[in-house]
């Protein structure tokens, strides 16, 4: 995939993300769903041009999220995840990500 074409595909993804953000602010669920579909379609298009299987990539991302969330639960100890503030959860998430990058 040439650099110019990659830039065009990434620019299209950014454009779709901006359009989705506008619709999120507008609050119309049908329009949000439409723009989310366009964003996902553009991401799949990028995967196709990179010769990557988007389903395999998504499954790997889901597994990574599951592993990290389980690690967060361990760090939280006996407290329930839902009892933590968004800021506390972000701190736990950051600790898990840093621990993974150090162990790689």
C-alpha positions in Angstrom: 0.0 0.0 0.0 1.6 3.2 -1.1 2.1 6.1 1.3 -0.3 8.4 -0.5 -3.0 5.8 -0.5 -2.5 4.9 3.1 -2.8 8.6 4.0 -6.0 8.8 2.0 -7.5 5.8 3.8 -6.5 7.1 7.2 -7.8 10.5 6.3 -11.1 8.9 5.4 -11.2 7.2 8.8 -10.5 10.5 10.5 -13.3 12.1 8.5 -15.8 9.4 9.5 -14.7 9.8 13.1 -15.4 13.5 13.0 -18.8 12.8 11.4 -19.6 10.3 14.1 -18.6 12.8 16.8 -21.0 15.4 15.4 -23.8 12.9 15.4 -23.0 11.8 19.0 -23.3 15.5 20.0 -26.6 15.7 18.1 -28.0 12.7 19.9 -29.9 11.0 17.0 -29.2 7.3 17.5 -30.1 6.4 13.9 -27.6 8.9 12.6 -25.0 7.7 15.1 -25.5 4.1 14.0 -25.1 5.2 10.3 -21.9 7.1 11.0 -20.5 4.3 13.2 -21.2 1.9 10.3 -19.3 4.2 7.9 -16.3 4.3 10.4 -16.2 0.6 10.8 -16.5 0.1 7.0 -13.5 2.5 6.5 -11.5 0.6 9.1 -12.2 -2.7 7.4 -11.2 -1.2 4.1 -7.8 -0.2 5.6 -7.4 -3.7 6.9 -8.1 -5.1 3.5 -5.5 -2.9 1.9 -2.9 -3.8 4.6 -3.7 -7.4 3.8 -4.9 -8.0 7.4 -7.9 -9.9 8.4 -10.1 -7.4 10.3 -12.0 -10.2 12.2 -8.7 -11.7 13.4 -7.6 -8.2 14.5 -10.9 -7.6 16.3 -10.7 -11.0 18.1 -7.2 -10.2 19.3 -8.3 -6.8 20.5 -11.1 -8.4 22.4 -8.8 -10.9 24.0 -6.4 -8.1 25.0 -9.2 -6.1 26.5 -10.4 -9.2 28.5 -6.9 -9.9 29.8 -6.4 -6.3 30.8 -9.8 -6.0 32.5 -9.2 -9.2 34.4 -5.8 -7.7 35.5 -7.6 -4.6 36.6 -10.0 -6.6 38.7 -7.0 -8.3 40.4 -5.4 -4.9 41.1 -8.7 -3.6 42.5 -8.5 -6.4 45.1 -11.7 -7.1 47.1 -13.4 -3.9 45.9 -15.8 -4.1 43.0 -14.8 -2.5 39.7 -18.1 -0.6 39.5 -17.4 1.0 42.9 -14.4 2.9 41.4 -14.6 6.3 39.8 -13.7 6.8 36.2 -10.4 8.4 37.3 -9.6 5.4 39.5 -10.4 3.0 36.6 -8.2 5.0 34.3 -5.3 4.7 36.8 -5.8 0.9 37.1 -6.0 0.6 33.3 -2.7 2.6 32.9 -1.0 0.3 35.5 -2.1 -2.8 33.6 -0.9 -1.4 30.2 2.4 -0.3 31.7 2.9 -3.8 33.2 2.2 -5.4 29.9 4.6 -3.2 28.0 7.4 -3.9 30.5 6.9 -7.7 30.3 7.0 -7.8 26.5 
